[in-house]
Amino acid sequence: MRKHLVMAALLGLSAAPVVAQQKGTIEIGAFDKYTHYDKSFGTLRSRDNFEGVGGRLGYFFNPRWELELNGSINENDTDTFFRGFTGVDIYYYPFRLRMNFNQKLGDNSPVSWLIGAGPAYNKYGQGAPAPAPTFKGSDWGISGMTGLRANLTRWFALRVDGTIDYIPSPNNGKTAVTSQGITATTAPSHNTNLGAEFGVSVLLGMCDKGKDGTTISPTSASIRTGGTASFSGTATSCGKADVVVYTVSGPGAVSASGMYTAAGAGTATVTACGRSNKMCSTATVTVTAPPPPPPPAPPRTLSRCELTPANSSPRIDQAVSYSVTGYYSDGTSAPLSGATISAPGGSMTGNSVSWSTAGAKTVTANCGNGISATATADVQRFAIVVRDSAFFNVDKTVIYRTEDQTRLNAIAAVLKEHPDIRLVIDGHTDSDASVKYNEKLGMARATAMKAYFAKQGVPVDRMTIILRSFSECKPVASNATKEGRTQNRRAELNEFGNTQPGPADASCKEAGRERNP
């Protein structure tokens, strides 16, 4: 039968999974205890006096360190320890609190070696009735152990331990016991008890590590010196996600997130390991030196420059924005922000030029190194002059002639498209009536022309329009004839651009002026 049990245990070990206890594992066990007592009441040397039973309870702080409480009970008979008594029953209750170190015997072995030490407390009790001597009590000592744990399954294990208890001041050497009369010449000063424990353990909280593993992706990469490669890893411990820790060997460094940075040419190995499962995967990084830099380009020189726009036809109230482009000996071009632009007779605002007079203008860009560019601007005056076109009857302000209206309608169409045009409307009269009266009449005729434009849809309220009256002071014909006076009863329209028109002069002398005959 015993042979069959041994064979079953060996088969269980050969099929046992590779497991390791982890933090939080609880070990509960029971065992058969065999003890060799050193001078402990002179116990009888029989099998019954050496055997006992016990149990253990342990807690793992990590895969290697376990705090274990061990206790057992033994019933013994003394061998004429007390004079006159051949045998007296006693009960022996040893308890031990040990810190055990666990070490697996190989990475793939189900067997672990244990060694531990800690305090021991021994309780004695008398089992015989009076008149047997009284020797109940306890003592303290130091306990040590070493043994083997063999996992048959993930949670069930066999355990064999050897123990030693050193008791520096045993109870059976104390006066309360020896004063009752003992057969020994001198009381024992210390006891050293040796023991062996054979039992089983149940490991609670053990996990199935059969699916544990760590992966890294990608498994290879090729980059240049100073470049980076990103790796991602996954790890599983006891069926749960594990923290991945990255390390590197070879040129470069790797961050906690798996970003590898190359430091020099060569081959580096990035390793991803599970913090708990201690399983790792690797990736290879081939780092190549960067190509040599291209030879320096020959220095380029400025060949020519251009001023844009080269030709323009602005009105006198419009600015032209210029840009300068440089063309180089290597065939490239680029804006020349350092070029200076000049325009004689023009008004400069940054790179924009405007003119207050009409005509052909020249703009020059000095590009440096004796290179320059020019542009021309044909400044236009939008000469709106309605002389001999808008005429009025005597002492009237109504534009009545069809041909005048036709011309004003054409001008109105232009003004609607260009409301930014600035206008001056001058009203004139013949020499009838007084100069003072004619000044008011001339202003009324200028206002009438503005009102006419408004009726044609011109946004006169948003335009710059200056109204002036010259009364009879600027005739275009002689007031001595009817025909001349007809030509003088008029309104003139002009664009003034950037040159502000001066005030009207309607205070000409009345004395000696021509009168209506």
Secondary structure, DSSP 4 states (H G I P E B T S, - for coil): -HHHHHHHHHHHHHH-------TT-EEEEEEEEEEE-SSSTTB--SHHHHEEEEEEEEEESSSSEEEEEEEEEEEEEBSS-BTT-S--EEEEEEEEEEEEEEEESSTT-SEEEEEEEEEEEEEEEE-SPTTSPP--EEEEEEEEEEEEEEESSSSEEEEEEEEEEEESS-GGGSHHHHTT-BSSSS--S-EEEEEEEEEEEEEET---GGG-EEEEE-SEEEEETT-EEE-EEEEEETTEEE-EEEEEESSSEE-TTSEEE--SSEEEEEEEEETTT--EEEEEEEEEPPPPPPPPPPPP-EEEEEEESSEE--BTT--EE-EEEEEETTS-EEE-TT-EEE-TTEEEETTEEEESS-EEEEEEEEEETTEEEEEEEEEB------TTTSB--TT------HHHHHHHHHHHHHHHH-TT--EEEEE---SSS-HHHHHHHHHHHHHHHHHHHHHTT--GGGS-EEEEE-TTSS-SS-TTSHHHHHHHSBEEEEE-TTS-----------TT-----
